[in-house]
Amino acid sequence: MTKTKETCIDEKEYLVEKISIDNIPDIGDKTGQVFLNSLEEAISNCRKLLNHGFRLVNFWTNPDVGVEFILKKRRTPDAGKE
């Protein structure tokens, strides 16, 4: 079954978001509509992150993993300090 997953990685200077679509096909999806819906969902999630200051830095496909979009946002100097 095709699904979208979002992962946040906290690096020292950057926040990294990875949005991926797995490569496991939906057996009942004879037209590819489920995959296209997942792709649209991933793109929508990327657009939301762009609106929050992230930028798309990479995307790739891998037959063992699926499609992955990588977005980064520079941390503000005082983020996390209270």
DSSP file (Angstrom, degrees, kcal/mol; ACC not computed):
  #  RESIDUE AA STRUCTURE BP1 BP2  ACC     N-H-->O    O-->H-N    N-H-->O    O-->H-N    TCO  KAPPA ALPHA  PHI   PSI    X-CA   Y-CA   Z-CA
    1    1 A M              0   0    0      0, 0.0     2,-0.3     0, 0.0    23,-0.3   0.000 360.0 360.0 360.0 130.4    0.0    0.0    0.0
    2    2 A T        +     0   0    0     21,-0.1     2,-0.3    19,-0.1    21,-0.1  -0.590 360.0 164.8 -76.7 132.4    1.4    3.4   -1.0
    3    3 A K        -     0   0    0     -2,-0.3    19,-2.0    19,-0.1     2,-0.4  -0.979  33.2-122.9-146.9 160.3    1.6    5.8    1.9
    4    4 A T  E     -A   21   0A   0     -2,-0.3     2,-0.4    17,-0.2    17,-0.2  -0.847  25.5-172.0-105.4 139.8    3.3    9.1    2.8
    5    5 A K  E     -A   20   0A   0     15,-2.8    15,-3.1    -2,-0.4     2,-0.4  -0.989   9.0-156.2-133.6 140.8    5.6    9.5    5.8
    6    6 A E  E     -A   19   0A   0     -2,-0.4     2,-0.4    13,-0.2    13,-0.2  -0.970  10.8-175.1-120.0 132.7    7.1   12.7    7.3
    7    7 A T  E     -A   18   0A   0     11,-2.7    11,-3.1    -2,-0.4     2,-0.5  -0.987  10.6-154.5-128.1 134.1   10.3   12.6    9.4
    8    8 A C  E     -A   17   0A   0     -2,-0.4     2,-0.5     9,-0.2     9,-0.2  -0.934   7.9-167.1-109.9 130.1   12.0   15.5   11.2
    9    9 A I  E     -A   16   0A   0      7,-3.5     7,-2.9    -2,-0.5     2,-0.9  -0.969  12.9-145.0-117.2 128.9   15.7   15.4   12.0
   10   10 A D  E     +A   15   0A   0     -2,-0.5     5,-0.2     5,-0.2     2,-0.2  -0.818  24.9 175.7 -97.4 103.1   17.2   17.9   14.4
   11   11 A E        -     0   0    0      3,-2.2    64,-0.0    -2,-0.9    -2,-0.0  -0.562  43.2-102.9 -98.0 169.8   20.7   19.0   13.3
   12   12 A K  S    S+     0   0    0      1,-0.2    -1,-0.1    -2,-0.2     3,-0.0   0.942 115.7  14.9 -59.9 -51.8   22.8   21.6   15.0
   13   13 A E  S    S+     0   0    0     61,-0.1    62,-3.3     1,-0.1     2,-0.3   0.624 128.2  43.6 -99.2 -15.1   22.2   24.4   12.5
   14   14 A Y  E     - B   0  74A   0     60,-0.3    -3,-2.2    58,-0.0     2,-0.5  -0.916  61.9-138.3-132.9 153.2   19.3   23.1   10.5
   15   15 A L  E     -AB  10  73A   0     58,-2.7    58,-1.9    -2,-0.3     2,-0.5  -0.955  29.4-159.0-100.7 131.8   16.0   21.3   10.9
   16   16 A V  E     -AB   9  72A   0     -7,-2.9    -7,-3.5    -2,-0.5     2,-0.5  -0.959   7.0-166.7-117.7 126.2   15.6   18.7    8.2
   17   17 A E  E     -AB   8  71A   0     54,-2.9    54,-2.9    -2,-0.5     2,-0.5  -0.938   1.3-165.6-110.9 132.7   12.3   17.3    7.1
   18   18 A K  E     -AB   7  70A   0    -11,-3.1   -11,-2.7    -2,-0.5     2,-0.5  -0.977   2.6-171.7-119.1 121.5   12.1   14.2    4.9
   19   19 A I  E     +AB   6  69A   0     50,-2.5    50,-3.2    -2,-0.5     2,-0.3  -0.958  15.8 179.3-112.5 121.9    8.8   13.5    3.2
   20   20 A S  E     -AB   5  68A   0    -15,-3.1   -15,-2.8    -2,-0.5     2,-0.5  -0.906  27.6-152.1-128.9 153.3    8.7   10.1    1.6
   21   21 A I  E     -AB   4  67A   0     46,-2.8    46,-2.1    -2,-0.3   -17,-0.2  -0.989  31.7-128.1-118.2 118.8    6.3    7.9   -0.4
   22   22 A D  E     - B   0  66A   0    -19,-2.0    44,-0.2    -2,-0.5   -19,-0.1  -0.210   7.3-131.6 -69.0 162.5    7.0    4.2    0.1
   23   23 A N        +     0   0    0     42,-0.8    43,-0.1    41,-0.1    -1,-0.1   0.296  67.3 118.2 -98.7   9.4    7.4    2.0   -2.9
   24   24 A I        -     0   0    0    -23,-0.3    -2,-0.1    41,-0.2   -21,-0.0  -0.675  63.0-134.7 -79.1 114.8    5.0   -0.8   -1.8
   25   25 A P        -     0   0    0      0, 0.0     2,-0.7     0, 0.0     3,-0.1  -0.311  10.4-117.7 -71.6 152.3    2.3   -0.8   -4.5
   26   26 A D    >   -     0   0    0      1,-0.2     3,-2.0   -25,-0.1     6,-0.1  -0.820  21.7-148.0 -85.9 114.9   -1.3   -1.0   -3.6
   27   27 A I  T 3  S+     0   0    0     -2,-0.7    -1,-0.2     1,-0.3    -3,-0.0   0.837  96.0  50.6 -56.3 -36.4   -2.4   -4.4   -5.2
   28   28 A G  T 3  S+     0   0    0      1,-0.1     2,-1.5    -3,-0.1    -1,-0.3   0.513  83.5  99.6 -81.3  -4.1   -5.9   -3.0   -5.9
   29   29 A D    <   +     0   0    0     -3,-2.0    -1,-0.1     1,-0.2    -3,-0.1  -0.631  40.0 162.7 -87.1  87.2   -4.7    0.1   -7.6
   30   30 A K  S    S+     0   0    0     -2,-1.5    -1,-0.2     1,-0.2    -2,-0.0   0.705  74.6  40.3 -78.4 -20.2   -5.0   -0.8  -11.3
   31   31 A T  S    S-     0   0    0     -3,-0.2    -1,-0.2     0, 0.0    -2,-0.1   0.610 107.0-113.4-105.0 -14.5   -4.8    2.8  -12.6
   32   32 A G  S  > S+     0   0    0     -6,-0.1     4,-2.4     3,-0.0     5,-0.2   0.490  76.7 129.3  91.7   4.6   -2.1    4.3  -10.4
   33   33 A Q  H  >  +     0   0    0      1,-0.2     4,-2.5     2,-0.2     5,-0.2   0.872  68.6  53.8 -62.3 -39.3   -4.6    6.7   -8.7
   34   34 A V  H  > S+     0   0    0      2,-0.2     4,-2.1     1,-0.2    -1,-0.2   0.926 110.4  47.2 -63.1 -44.0   -3.5    5.7   -5.2
   35   35 A F  H  > S+     0   0    0      1,-0.2     4,-2.5     2,-0.2    -2,-0.2   0.930 112.1  49.7 -61.9 -45.5    0.1    6.5   -6.0
   36   36 A L  H  X S+     0   0    0     -4,-2.4     4,-2.5     1,-0.2    -2,-0.2   0.883 109.3  52.2 -62.9 -37.7   -0.8    9.8   -7.5
   37   37 A N  H  X S+     0   0    0     -4,-2.5     4,-2.1     2,-0.2    -1,-0.2   0.907 110.5  48.2 -63.0 -41.2   -2.9   10.7   -4.5
   38   38 A S  H  X S+     0   0    0     -4,-2.1     4,-2.4     2,-0.2    -2,-0.2   0.886 110.7  51.2 -65.8 -38.9    0.1    9.9   -2.2
   39   39 A L  H  X S+     0   0    0     -4,-2.5     4,-2.4     2,-0.2    -2,-0.2   0.914 110.0  49.3 -64.1 -42.9    2.3   12.0   -4.5
   40   40 A E  H  X S+     0   0    0     -4,-2.5     4,-2.4     2,-0.2    -2,-0.2   0.891 110.6  50.9 -62.4 -39.6   -0.2   14.9   -4.3
   41   41 A E  H  X S+     0   0    0     -4,-2.1     4,-2.3     2,-0.2    -2,-0.2   0.914 110.4  49.0 -63.9 -42.8   -0.2   14.6   -0.5
   42   42 A A  H  X S+     0   0    0     -4,-2.4     4,-2.2     2,-0.2    -2,-0.2   0.908 111.9  48.5 -63.5 -42.3    3.6   14.6   -0.3
   43   43 A I  H  X S+     0   0    0     -4,-2.4     4,-2.4     2,-0.2    -1,-0.2   0.898 110.1  51.9 -65.4 -40.1    3.7   17.8   -2.5
   44   44 A S  H  X S+     0   0    0     -4,-2.4     4,-2.0     1,-0.2    -2,-0.2   0.914 109.6  49.4 -61.4 -42.8    1.1   19.4   -0.3
   45   45 A N  H  X S+     0   0    0     -4,-2.3     4,-1.9     1,-0.2    -2,-0.2   0.883 109.9  51.8 -64.0 -37.8    3.1   18.7    2.8
   46   46 A C  H  X S+     0   0    0     -4,-2.2     4,-2.4     1,-0.2    -2,-0.2   0.920 108.2  51.3 -63.3 -43.4    6.2   20.1    1.0
   47   47 A R  H  X S+     0   0    0     -4,-2.4     4,-1.8     1,-0.2    -2,-0.2   0.885 107.4  53.2 -62.0 -38.9    4.3   23.3    0.2
   48   48 A K  H  X S+     0   0    0     -4,-2.0     4,-0.5     1,-0.2    -1,-0.2   0.914 110.3  47.5 -61.9 -42.2    3.2   23.7    3.9
   49   49 A L  H ><>S+     0   0    0     -4,-1.9     5,-2.2     1,-0.2     3,-1.1   0.878 107.1  56.2 -67.7 -36.9    6.8   23.4    5.0
   50   50 A L  H ><5S+     0   0    0     -4,-2.4     3,-1.5     1,-0.3    -1,-0.2   0.885 103.5  55.4 -60.0 -37.5    7.9   26.0    2.3
   51   51 A N  H 3<5S+     0   0    0     -4,-1.8    -1,-0.3     1,-0.3    -2,-0.2   0.665 104.7  55.0 -68.8 -16.1    5.4   28.3    3.9
   52   52 A H  T <<5S-     0   0    0     -3,-1.1    -1,-0.3    -4,-0.5    -2,-0.2   0.123 130.7 -89.1-103.9  19.3    7.2   27.8    7.2
   53   53 A G  T < 5S+     0   0    0     -3,-1.5    21,-0.3     1,-0.3    -3,-0.2   0.452  84.4 131.5  94.2   0.7   10.6   28.8    5.9
   54   54 A F      < -     0   0    0     -5,-2.2     2,-0.4    19,-0.1    -1,-0.3  -0.414  41.2-150.9 -78.7 162.1   11.9   25.5    4.7
   55   55 A R  E     -C   72   0A   0     17,-2.1    17,-2.3    -2,-0.1     2,-0.6  -0.995  21.1-114.1-133.9 144.0   13.5   25.0    1.3
   56   56 A L  E     +C   71   0A   0     -2,-0.4    15,-0.3    15,-0.2     3,-0.1  -0.644  38.7 168.4 -75.6 118.0   13.5   22.0   -0.9
   57   57 A V  E     -     0   0A   0     13,-2.6     2,-0.3    -2,-0.6    14,-0.2   0.639  58.8  -4.0-107.0 -19.1   17.2   20.9   -1.1
   58   58 A N  E     -C   70   0A   0     12,-1.6    12,-3.1     2,-0.0    -1,-0.3  -0.985  48.3-173.6-166.4 156.5   16.9   17.5   -2.7
   59   59 A F  E     +C   69   0A   0     -2,-0.3     2,-0.3    10,-0.2    10,-0.2  -0.964  16.4 163.8-151.9 151.7   14.6   14.8   -4.0
   60   60 A W  E     -C   68   0A   0      8,-2.0     8,-2.6    -2,-0.3     2,-0.4  -0.980  26.4-132.2-159.2 165.3   15.3   11.3   -5.2
   61   61 A T  E     -C   67   0A   0     -2,-0.3     6,-0.2     6,-0.2    -2,-0.0  -0.964  17.3-178.1-125.7 147.6   13.8    7.9   -6.0
   62   62 A N  E >>  -C   66   0A   0      4,-2.2     4,-2.1    -2,-0.4     3,-0.8  -0.984  28.5-137.9-143.7 129.2   15.1    4.5   -5.0
   63   63 A P  T 34 S+     0   0    0      0, 0.0     4,-0.1     0, 0.0    -1,-0.1   0.748 106.9  46.9 -62.8 -21.3   13.5    1.2   -6.0
   64   64 A D  T 34 S+     0   0    0      2,-0.1   -41,-0.1    -3,-0.0   -42,-0.0   0.678 128.1  21.5 -90.5 -19.0   14.1   -0.1   -2.4
   65   65 A V  T <4 S-     0   0    0     -3,-0.8   -42,-0.8     1,-0.3     2,-0.3   0.786  95.3-132.5-115.8 -49.3   12.8    3.0   -0.6
   66   66 A G  E  <  -BC  22  62A   0     -4,-2.1    -4,-2.2   -44,-0.2     2,-0.4  -0.957  51.5 -23.6 126.7-148.1   10.4    5.0   -2.8
   67   67 A V  E     -BC  21  61A   0    -46,-2.1   -46,-2.8    -2,-0.3     2,-0.4  -0.865  59.0-172.4-104.6 136.2   10.4    8.8   -3.4
   68   68 A E  E     -BC  20  60A   0     -8,-2.6    -8,-2.0    -2,-0.4     2,-0.4  -0.995  12.5-162.9-135.3 132.4   11.8   11.2   -0.9
   69   69 A F  E     -BC  19  59A   0    -50,-3.2   -50,-2.5    -2,-0.4     2,-0.5  -0.938  12.1-157.5-108.2 132.8   11.8   15.0   -0.7
   70   70 A I  E     -BC  18  58A   0    -12,-3.1   -13,-2.6    -2,-0.4   -12,-1.6  -0.958  12.3-179.7-117.1 124.3   14.3   16.6    1.6
   71   71 A L  E     -BC  17  56A   0    -54,-2.9   -54,-2.9    -2,-0.5     2,-0.3  -0.938   6.1-163.2-123.1 144.6   13.7   20.1    3.0
   72   72 A K  E     -BC  16  55A   0    -17,-2.3   -17,-2.1    -2,-0.4     2,-0.4  -0.930   8.4-171.6-128.5 151.5   15.9   22.2    5.3
   73   73 A K  E     -B   15   0A   0    -58,-1.9   -58,-2.7    -2,-0.3     2,-0.2  -0.982  27.5-122.8-140.7 129.0   15.4   25.2    7.5
   74   74 A R  E     -B   14   0A   0     -2,-0.4   -60,-0.3   -21,-0.3     2,-0.1  -0.512  31.8-120.3 -70.7 134.1   18.2   27.1    9.2
   75   75 A R        -     0   0    0    -62,-3.3    -1,-0.1    -2,-0.2   -63,-0.0  -0.424  23.1-115.7 -70.1 147.4   17.7   27.4   12.9
   76   76 A T    >   -     0   0    0      1,-0.1     3,-1.9    -2,-0.1    -1,-0.1  -0.614  29.3-114.3 -78.6 148.8   17.4   30.8   14.5
   77   77 A P  T 3  S+     0   0    0      0, 0.0    -1,-0.1     0, 0.0    -2,-0.1   0.805 114.1  41.5 -56.9 -33.3   20.3   31.5   16.9
   78   78 A D  T >  S+     0   0    0      2,-0.1     3,-1.6     3,-0.0     2,-0.2   0.250  82.0 132.2-101.1  13.6   18.1   31.6   20.0
   79   79 A A  T <  S+     0   0    0     -3,-1.9     3,-0.1     1,-0.3    -4,-0.0  -0.456  76.1  14.3 -66.9 132.6   15.8   28.6   19.1
   80   80 A G  T 3  S+     0   0    0      1,-0.3     2,-0.5    -2,-0.2    -1,-0.3   0.368  96.6 119.2  86.4  -4.5   15.4   26.2   22.0
   81   81 A K    <         0   0    0     -3,-1.6    -1,-0.3     1,-0.1    -3,-0.0  -0.826 360.0 360.0 -97.1 128.3   16.8   28.6   24.6
   82   82 A E              0   0    0     -2,-0.5    -1,-0.1    -3,-0.1    -3,-0.0   0.341 360.0 360.0-139.7 360.0   14.5   29.6   27.4
